[in-house]
Amino acid sequence: SSAAAGLSSLSDWLQRHEVNLNELDLSSCRINDEGLLAFNEGAANQCRELYLRGNETITTVGLRYLSDSIRSDSCRVESLDLECIPIGDEGLEVLAQGLVGNQSLRSLGLEELDNG
């Protein structure tokens, strides 16, 4: 999709440049699993606050990509907002797997979660 291509370009830019990005707000941007895959590596390594609130098309598949990124030793995300995303039980399990190895995350927003 064109959104995934745009996110991939942004991710590439974040990976190539040394940036001190505090906050990246992608709330309600219609990000889906493909977009999250294309984007996630650069975002997790380059920003402290990542807002994905309201991207209702993210599924367990996308959460698996996110989980892999936050498990990485190079992850800098301290605050992750996943509010208003229908994660469900399987998605929570996948997300928890990423949290096991995470050293940076201090805040996780899951409010208004549709828990299946």
N, C-alpha and C positions, 0 to 999 in steps of 0.2 A: 504494500500500500504506500501511498505518497507520504502519509504520516510516519510510517516506519522508516522510510528513506530519509526524511527530515531529521528524525531522532537519531538515526545512524550517523548522519553528518555532524550533528551536535556532539554526539558521543566521541567521534573521531577527533573533533576539535578539542574537546576536553582532555582527551588522552595525549594529544600532541603538545599542548601548551600547559605550562605550569601556572595554574590559576589558584587563587585563594577565594574560592566561591563559598560563601556562607550558606546561602539559601537558593534552592531551585524549586520553584513552585509550578508544578504541572497538573494542578488540580483541574478536574473536569475537562481535560484536553482530548478526550476520546482515545486514550492510549489503550492498545490491546496487547495481547501476549507477544505478537510479532514486534511491536514497537518497543516493548519492555526488553526483549532480547537484544534488539539493535542498540538500545540506548544504555542499558544498565551498567555495563562495565565502567564506562567513563564517568557516569554520575556518582556511583558508589565510591570511586576513588578520589573525586574532586570536590565534593561538597559535604557540608556538615548537616544540613537540614534538607530533606527530600520530601516533598509533598505530592502524593499521588491520589489524594482524596477525590472521590467521585468518579473515578475511571472504572465504571461498572462492567466494562468488557474484559477486564483482567480476570483470568481464571487461575485454576491451580497450576496450569502450565506456566503462565507468566510468573506466578509466585515462586515456582521452582527456579526460574532464572534469577529472580530477586534474591532468593535464599542463597544461591551460589555466590552472588556478588557480596552479600553482607557477611558471608562466612570467610571471605578472603582476608588475608592479613593486611592488605592495602586499603581496605574499606575505611573511610573516614566518617561515614554517616553517624551522627549522634542522635538525630531526631528523624523518625520515619512516620509519616502520616498516611495510613491506609484506611481512613474512615470512609464510610459509605461505599465500600467495595464488598460485594457478596462473596466472601471468602469461603465459608463453610468449614466443616470439620476437617476434610482432607487438606484444604488450603492452610488451615492452622497447623496441621502436622508438618507440612512442607516448610512453612515459615519457621516453625520451631527448630527444625534441623539447621537452618542458617544461623539462628540465634545461639546455638550451642558453641560455635567457635568464634563468635563475634566479640571483639574487644572494645569497640567504640560506641555502640548504641546505648543511649541513656534514656530515650523516650520513644515509645511506640504507641501510636494512636490507632485504635480499632473500634472506636465508638460507632454506634448505629450499625453494627455488623449484622449482616444476615447470616446467621450461623446454621444455615441449611435446614 
